[in-house]
Structures are given as structure tokens and as C-alpha cells.
Amino acid sequence: MKFRHIRFVPLLAIIILPALFATGCAAVEPASSSPSETALLPVQPTDAPPTVPTYTPTAEPTPIPTAAPGIDMAELSNMTYRLDIVSQALPGRDGSVILSGGHFEELYPDSAVGVAVDLIDHTTGDLNADGLEDAIALLAINTGGTGTFIHLAAVIQETGALSHTATLFLGDRVRVESLNIEDGTLQVQMITHAPDDPLCCPTEQVTGTYTLQDGMLVTPEQSQVLPLAEAAIQALSIGDMAALASLVHPEARLRFSPYAYVLPEHLAFSQDQLLSLMDDPNIYTWGAFDGSGEPIRMTFGEYFDRFVYSKDFAGAEQVSLDRRLGPGNTIDNSHEYYPRSVVVEYYLPGENPDYGGLDWQSLRLVFQQQDGAWYLAGIIHDEWST
């Protein structure tokens, strides 16, 4: 039995192993596909390009612009304004006032009256084309008398802060009916004084149009004059008579007045005469000294140093248009003597505290129009006079 059993095992292995080997070989060969399996495979037309998957990007949401913050009456009622009229009434101050609830008041020393400033109205809009809302504040200022001096204050919005950048004096006891800012232009409708109106009771209705330029609220005419005034003051600062002559009125010539009141006898020079005037040795009579009444007899160079560019007016921080800044006793008749003119004033306040501010000086440049162009027609020096 044992022998026969041993012989059976090899025989069985011989039969089984080839079958297993055949089965293994069949497993590694590719199986023929059945029609049903072939139908599941994607079929591409032979004459068409392969299909390429497409990707449609998701559109980014359109950002909603953030509205510029507005300016309300409460902000304007509690901010700082710098006003020339206050610096003149209160020489110890620099003109700055801080409103509280729309009001400021400071009494004069040992007095029951003083200076009062009140915010009475406002309008908003973009004044300098930066996309931010600015404002015009309407201020009423009383300096202790019967006058109520109406001013416009341009308030600019910069990096979230408000700054008072320009002031325009409208008049004493005028009545403003409306303020509106559109496309960077301010329109003011008001009732002002006709020639025969008493100060209490203006009757003439007018509309003023202003834009913000070089830190000032200016009319269209003033806007044209400002670059000419800048050129003139720079020429005077270096004594460039050729540059000055190029700005002079061709017919009216250039008149020089030593004090605020302009007189016909004040000397006037043509463009050609100005070119050599600085080196002219001739002595001219320019008017009369304040106080003594003695004649002002000087060469032009001497007169220039005393009554033209007597201080650094080109560096003046206070510049006005058609409004007197120097608080002198002499009558300012510039607009009467030069009708339909634009007067640019460069004002330097007093420096010596011993004089209580009376050592101020101003230089006024007067421009008149001819054939649509503006020309320099007068140079007026002003200072404290008796």
C-alpha cells in the first residue's frame, strides 16, 4: 500500500499542474471583447477633433463703491476756523476760533462786548474734484458794533479730517437766500445793498459764482487775474522791471500810490519807461508823507524800497481779492478810482509787539481789463496812517 500510494502522488501532480499552468496563461492574455463591452467605450468620429473640456471662470463680484462720508451741521458747528477779521479785532490771537455748538465768543479786555462768531447755514458738495464731500459754512461775525459781517468758509475733507481752507467776505448785513455746490462751482443767491440802501436794509438781489482756487473762493474774473498777480509779485520781489512791464496796461500805464487813497497826481509810467526806471537818477514827487504832509521826493529806486517792495510781500500768508485786509485809517478808494477792476492784496501783519500790530503793511495790485485781457494798472502801498 505504501509503495502504491507513493507512486500515485506524482501521477496526480503530473495531471493537475499542466491544467493549472494553462489556466494561469489564459488569465494573462487579453480577453476578447464582447459586443456589449465595446458599446460602453467612448467612440470618437474619425473626421472630428477630439473633444476638449471647457472651463468657464466664475465672474468676480463687482465691488460696490463705498460712499464718501458726508459732512453734517454738527461737525461744522464744532470745528476750528481761521478768520482775518478776528485777528484784526483780537490782535493777541492768530484769528483761530473754535466753535462750540456753532458759537464762539470772546470779550475785549475790561469790556462787556467782544467778538462773536455764529454758524448760521451750510451746504455740501465736492469743491476740489477729489470725490470727497466738502462744505461751505455760512458764518455771521460781530466785532462789538452794529455790523454783522457775513462770510463763507470753504471746508475741505482730507483723509477723514475737515479743514477750513478759504474764506470769502460777502458784506455787512447782507442776506444769503441760498447756497448750492454743483460740478465744483458754488452759487450764492443773496440780497445786498443797492447804491442808496442803508446798511440795515439791503434790497438788491444778486447771484455770485465761485470756485476754489489757490486756497481762495474766486469769481471767474478773479480766477483769470490770480496768475497775473503771482507773476507781478514775483517780478517785484527780484526787481525784474522787464517782467513787470510785460504785465502793464498798454493805455492806462502803471500808477504808483504811496498810501491807500489813490489820487490823479500819483505818477504813472508806460511799459517802455518802466524798463529803465530802476536806474533812473531823476528825483520825482510821488505824493505827500502821512502825518507831516511833506512831499515824497525820491528816485524810483528809493521809492521802490520804501513804498513798493518794502517787505517780503511775495511770502505773505494772507492774500485777499477785492477786499481790504490792512486796517488803516486812510480811505481805500481803489475800486472807485479803478472801476471794474480786480484788486489783489498781499498783507503782512505787524511784527513788533510794542506797536500792538500797527506796524502792518500791505501791497495792492490793481488789474483792469481791455479787449478781453487783464493788465496791471496800479500798485498801491498801504500801512497804518494817522
C-alpha positions in Angstrom: 0.0 0.0 0.0 2.6 2.4 0.9 4.5 1.8 -2.3 1.4 2.2 -4.5 0.5 5.4 -2.6 3.8 7.0 -3.2 3.6 6.3 -6.9 0.0 7.9 -7.1 1.0 11.3 -5.9 3.5 12.1 -8.7 1.0 10.9 -11.2 -1.7 13.2 -9.9 0.6 16.1 -9.9 1.5 15.5 -13.5 -2.2 15.6 -14.4 -3.1 18.7 -12.3 -0.1 21.0 -12.8 -0.4 21.4 -16.6 -4.1 22.2 -16.2 -3.2 24.9 -13.6 -0.4 26.2 -15.9 -2.8 26.5 -18.8 -5.3 28.3 -16.7 -2.7 30.8 -15.5 -1.5 31.5 -19.0 -5.0 32.2 -20.2 -5.5 34.7 -17.4 -2.6 36.9 -18.5 -3.7 37.0 -22.2 -6.1 39.8 -23.2 -9.6 38.6 -23.3 -11.6 39.2 -26.4 -14.1 42.0 -26.0 -17.7 41.2 -26.2 -20.1 43.5 -28.2 -21.7 44.6 -25.0 -18.3 45.7 -23.5 -17.3 47.6 -26.7 -20.5 49.6 -26.7 -19.6 51.1 -23.3 -16.4 52.6 -24.7 -16.5 56.3 -25.9 -16.5 56.5 -29.7 -14.8 59.4 -31.4 -15.6 60.3 -35.0 -12.6 59.8 -37.2 -13.1 63.1 -39.0 -13.7 65.4 -36.0 -11.1 66.8 -33.5 -11.1 65.4 -30.0 -13.5 66.9 -27.6 -11.6 69.3 -25.2 -13.3 70.0 -21.9 -14.0 73.7 -21.5 -13.7 75.9 -18.3 -15.9 78.9 -17.7 -14.4 81.1 -14.9 -16.7 82.3 -12.2 -17.1 86.1 -12.6 -15.7 88.1 -9.8 -18.4 90.1 -8.0 -18.5 93.8 -8.9 -17.3 95.8 -5.9 -19.8 98.2 -4.6 -18.2 101.7 -4.2 -18.0 103.0 -0.7 -19.8 106.3 -0.4 -17.6 109.2 0.8 -18.6 110.2 4.3 -20.8 113.2 4.4 -20.5 116.4 6.4 -23.2 117.4 8.7 -24.1 120.6 10.6 -22.8 119.1 13.9 -19.3 118.7 12.5 -19.2 122.2 11.2 -20.6 123.5 14.5 -17.7 122.2 16.5 -14.5 122.8 14.4 -11.8 125.4 14.1 -12.0 128.4 11.7 -9.3 130.9 11.0 -10.7 134.4 10.2 -8.8 137.5 9.3 -11.5 139.7 10.8 -10.9 138.0 14.2 -7.1 138.5 14.0 -7.7 142.2 13.4 -10.2 142.6 16.2 -8.2 140.5 18.6 -4.5 141.1 17.8 -3.4 138.7 20.5 -4.9 135.8 18.6 -3.9 134.4 15.2 -7.5 134.5 14.0 -8.4 131.0 15.0 -11.7 130.4 16.7 -13.2 127.0 17.9 -16.9 126.9 17.6 -18.9 125.0 20.2 -22.4 124.2 19.2 -22.0 126.7 16.3 -20.9 129.6 18.5 -17.8 131.4 19.6 -17.4 134.5 21.8 -14.6 136.4 23.4 -14.9 139.7 25.2 -12.4 142.5 24.8 -10.3 143.2 27.9 -12.3 145.1 30.5 -15.3 145.3 28.2 -18.8 143.9 28.1 -18.6 143.5 24.3 -16.3 141.4 22.1 -16.2 139.2 19.1 -18.9 136.7 18.3 -19.0 134.1 15.5 -22.0 132.0 14.7 -22.6 129.3 12.1 -26.0 130.0 10.5 -26.2 127.7 7.5 -24.2 125.4 5.2 -24.2 123.4 2.0 -22.2 120.4 0.9 -20.6 119.2 -2.4 -17.2 118.4 -4.0 -15.3 121.7 -4.3 -11.9 120.3 -5.4 -12.8 117.3 -7.7 -11.3 114.7 -5.4 -14.5 112.7 -5.0 -15.0 113.6 -1.3 -17.8 115.8 0.0 -16.7 119.3 1.1 -18.8 122.0 2.6 -19.4 125.8 2.6 -20.2 127.2 6.1 -22.1 130.5 6.4 -20.7 132.5 9.3 -22.1 135.7 10.9 -19.4 137.7 12.7 -19.9 140.6 15.1 -17.0 142.6 16.5 -18.9 144.6 19.1 -20.6 147.2 16.9 -23.8 147.2 14.9 -22.3 145.4 11.9 -22.9 141.7 11.1 -20.2 140.6 8.7 -21.3 137.6 6.6 -18.6 135.2 5.5 -18.4 132.0 3.6 -15.9 129.4 4.8 -14.8 126.6 2.5 -14.3 123.4 4.5 -12.3 120.6 2.7 -12.4 116.9 3.6 -9.0 115.3 3.6 -8.2 111.8 4.8 -11.3 111.9 7.1 -10.5 115.3 8.6 -12.1 118.6 8.0 -10.0 121.7 7.3 -11.0 125.3 6.8 -9.1 126.4 3.7 -10.7 129.6 2.3 -12.9 132.5 3.4 -15.0 134.9 1.4 -16.4 138.1 2.8 -19.9 138.8 1.4 -20.7 142.0 3.1 -22.1 143.7 6.2 -25.7 142.7 6.9 -26.3 141.1 3.6 -28.9 138.3 3.5 -28.0 135.0 1.9 -31.0 133.2 0.5 -29.4 130.0 -0.9 -26.2 128.2 -1.3 -25.5 125.4 -3.8 -22.5 123.4 -5.0 -22.7 121.7 -8.4 -19.8 120.4 -10.5 -17.3 122.1 -8.3 -18.9 125.5 -8.6 -20.6 127.4 -5.7 -23.6 129.6 -6.4 -24.8 132.1 -3.8 -28.0 133.9 -4.1 -28.3 136.9 -1.7 -29.7 140.3 -1.2 -27.1 143.0 -1.0 -27.0 146.8 -0.9 -28.1 148.9 -3.8 -26.2 152.3 -4.0 -28.8 154.1 -1.9 -29.7 151.4 0.6 -29.0 151.9 4.3 -26.8 149.2 5.9 -29.8 147.9 7.8 -31.9 147.2 4.7 -30.4 145.8 1.5 -32.7 145.4 -1.5 -30.6 144.3 -4.5 -30.8 140.6 -5.3 -27.6 139.2 -6.9 -26.1 135.8 -7.7 -22.4 135.1 -7.2 -20.5 132.2 -8.8 -17.3 131.0 -7.2 -14.7 128.2 -7.5 -11.9 127.2 -5.1 -8.5 128.2 -6.5 -5.2 128.6 -4.7 -6.8 128.5 -1.3 -9.4 131.2 -2.2 -13.0 131.3 -3.3 -12.8 133.3 -6.6 -15.1 134.6 -9.3 -14.4 133.8 -13.0 -12.7 137.2 -13.4 -10.6 136.8 -10.3 -9.6 133.3 -11.5 -8.0 134.9 -14.6 -6.2 137.6 -12.6 -4.6 135.4 -9.9 -1.8 134.0 -12.1 -1.0 137.5 -13.3 -0.8 138.8 -9.7 1.5 136.0 -8.8 3.8 136.8 -11.8 3.8 140.5 -10.8 4.6 139.9 -7.1 7.5 137.6 -8.1 8.8 140.2 -10.5 8.7 142.8 -7.8 10.4 140.5 -5.3 13.6 140.4 -7.5 13.2 143.9 -9.1 12.7 142.4 -12.6 11.3 145.5 -14.3 11.1 143.8 -17.7 8.8 141.1 -16.4 6.7 143.7 -14.6 6.5 145.9 -17.7 5.1 142.9 -19.7 2.0 142.9 -17.4 1.3 146.6 -17.5 -1.9 148.1 -19.1 -1.0 149.4 -22.5 -3.1 152.6 -22.2 -3.7 153.3 -18.6 0.0 152.7 -17.8 1.1 151.7 -14.2 0.3 154.1 -11.4 2.1 154.1 -8.1 0.3 155.3 -4.9 2.2 155.5 -1.6 -0.9 155.2 0.6 -4.4 153.6 0.2 -6.1 156.7 -1.2 -5.3 157.0 -4.9 -5.0 160.5 -6.4 -4.8 161.6 -10.1 -1.4 163.2 -9.5 0.2 159.9 -8.5 2.8 159.1 -11.1 2.1 156.6 -13.8 4.6 155.1 -16.2 4.4 153.2 -19.6 5.8 149.8 -20.3 8.8 151.4 -22.1 9.5 153.8 -19.2 9.5 151.0 -16.7 12.4 149.2 -18.3 14.9 151.8 -17.3 13.2 153.3 -14.3 15.1 151.4 -11.6 18.4 153.0 -12.8 16.8 156.4 -13.4 18.7 159.1 -11.2 15.9 161.6 -11.5 14.0 162.7 -8.4 10.3 162.6 -8.6 7.5 163.8 -6.4 5.3 160.8 -5.5 2.8 162.3 -3.1 3.0 163.5 0.5 4.2 161.8 3.6 1.4 160.8 6.1 1.5 163.0 9.2 3.9 165.7 8.1 2.4 166.3 4.7 5.9 166.9 3.3 6.4 165.9 -0.3 7.8 162.5 -1.1 10.8 163.3 -3.2 12.8 160.3 -4.2 14.3 158.4 -7.1 12.3 155.4 -8.3 14.8 153.1 -6.7 14.3 154.9 -3.3 10.6 154.9 -3.7 10.6 151.2 -4.6 12.4 150.3 -1.4 10.1 152.5 0.8 6.7 152.3 -0.9 6.6 149.3 -3.2 8.6 146.2 -2.1 9.2 147.4 1.4 8.7 143.9 2.9 8.6 140.4 1.5 5.1 140.5 0.2 5.7 137.5 -2.1 5.8 135.5 1.2 2.6 136.8 2.6 0.3 134.2 4.0 -2.7 136.5 3.9 -3.9 137.3 0.4 -7.3 138.8 -0.5 -9.3 139.5 -3.6 -11.3 142.8 -3.8 -11.2 143.1 0.0 -9.1 145.3 2.2 -7.1 143.4 4.8 -4.9 146.2 6.2 -7.0 148.0 8.9 -5.8 151.5 8.2 -7.4 154.9 8.8 -6.8 156.1 5.2 -9.8 155.5 2.9 -9.3 152.8 0.3 -10.8 154.2 -2.9 -9.2 151.6 -5.2 -12.4 150.3 -6.7 -13.7 153.8 -7.2 -10.6 155.1 -8.9 -10.2 151.8 -10.9 -13.8 150.9 -11.9 -14.5 147.2 -12.9 -11.1 146.2 -11.5 -9.8 143.2 -9.5 -7.6 144.2 -6.6 -5.2 141.6 -5.1 -3.9 142.5 -1.7 -0.8 141.0 0.0 -0.9 141.6 3.7 1.8 141.3 6.3 0.7 141.7 9.9 2.7 143.6 12.5 5.8 142.0 14.0 6.8 144.3 16.9 4.6 143.6 19.9 5.4 147.1 21.2 3.4 148.5 18.4 0.3 146.4 19.1 0.0 145.3 15.5 0.1 148.8 14.0 3.3 148.0 12.1 1.4 146.0 9.4 1.9 146.7 5.7 0.0 145.8 2.5 0.7 145.9 -1.2 -2.3 146.0 -3.5 -2.0 145.1 -7.2 -4.9 146.5 -9.3 -5.9 144.9 -12.6 -8.2 146.2 -15.3 -9.5 144.6 -18.4 -9.1 145.7 -22.0 -10.2 143.7 -25.1 -10.8 140.6 -23.0 -7.3 140.6 -21.4 -6.3 141.7 -17.9 -3.5 144.2 -17.2 -1.7 145.6 -14.2 -2.8 149.3 -13.8 -1.9 150.2 -10.2 0.4 149.4 -7.3 -0.9 150.7 -4.0 1.2 150.6 -0.8 -0.7 150.7 2.5 0.2 151.0 6.1 -1.1 152.4 9.4 -1.6 156.1 9.0 -2.7 158.9 11.2 
